[in-house]
Amino acid sequence: MLNNIGLPGLLLIAVVVLVLFGRGKISSLMGEVGKGITSFKKGVSEGTKELEDEAKDSVENARDVTPTDKKDKV
């Protein structure tokens, strides 16, 4: 359904939105969208960093639990 819109359809939708909401509302809305995207990227990077730190800590704190009689056998 949406794959047949094309450029004229998109322009018509943009004009209708501009008429309905006005330039001021659209610019403030786009500003909020930009802030949301920035916040989302920051959250993703913080989450990734936290996961990497946890993985690093778990590797550093890992201990060998192999029984001593089986360690020399490879």
C-alpha positions as CSV (number, residue, x, y, z in Angstrom):
1,M,0.0,0.0,0.0
2,L,2.7,2.5,1.0
3,N,5.1,1.5,-1.7
4,N,3.1,3.4,-4.4
5,I,3.2,6.9,-2.8
6,G,6.0,8.4,-4.8
7,L,7.4,11.9,-4.7
8,P,4.1,13.8,-5.6
9,G,2.3,11.9,-2.8
10,L,5.0,12.8,-0.3
11,L,4.9,16.4,-1.3
12,L,1.1,16.5,-0.9
13,I,1.4,15.0,2.5
14,A,4.1,17.5,3.5
15,V,2.0,20.4,2.3
16,V,-1.1,19.2,4.2
17,V,0.9,18.7,7.4
18,L,2.4,22.2,7.0
19,V,-1.1,23.7,6.5
20,L,-2.6,21.8,9.5
21,F,0.1,22.4,12.0
22,G,1.9,25.5,10.9
23,R,5.6,26.1,10.6
24,G,6.1,26.9,14.3
25,K,4.6,23.6,15.6
26,I,6.5,21.6,13.1
27,S,9.9,23.2,13.9
28,S,9.3,22.6,17.6
29,L,8.2,19.1,17.0
30,M,11.4,18.4,15.0
31,G,13.5,19.9,17.7
32,E,11.9,17.5,20.2
33,V,12.5,14.6,17.8
34,G,16.1,15.6,17.6
35,K,16.4,15.7,21.4
36,G,14.8,12.3,21.6
37,I,17.2,10.8,19.1
38,T,20.2,12.3,20.9
39,S,18.9,10.9,24.2
40,F,18.3,7.5,22.7
41,K,21.8,7.3,21.3
42,K,23.3,8.4,24.6
43,G,21.3,5.7,26.4
44,V,22.4,3.0,24.0
45,S,26.1,4.0,24.3
46,E,25.8,4.1,28.1
47,G,24.2,0.7,28.1
48,T,26.8,-0.8,25.8
49,K,29.6,0.6,28.0
50,E,28.0,-0.8,31.1
51,L,27.7,-4.2,29.5
52,E,31.3,-4.1,28.4
53,D,32.4,-3.1,31.9
54,E,30.4,-6.0,33.4
55,A,31.9,-8.4,30.9
56,K,35.4,-7.2,31.7
57,D,34.8,-7.5,35.4
58,S,33.5,-11.0,35.1
59,V,36.5,-12.1,33.0
60,E,38.9,-10.6,35.5
61,N,37.1,-12.2,38.5
62,A,36.8,-15.6,36.8
63,R,38.6,-18.4,38.6
64,D,39.6,-21.8,37.5
65,V,37.3,-24.4,39.0
66,T,38.9,-27.4,37.3
67,P,39.8,-30.1,39.8
68,T,43.5,-30.3,40.5
69,D,43.8,-33.9,39.4
70,K,42.4,-33.1,35.9
71,K,44.4,-29.9,35.2
72,D,47.5,-31.6,33.8
73,K,45.5,-33.9,31.5
74,V,44.9,-32.3,28.2
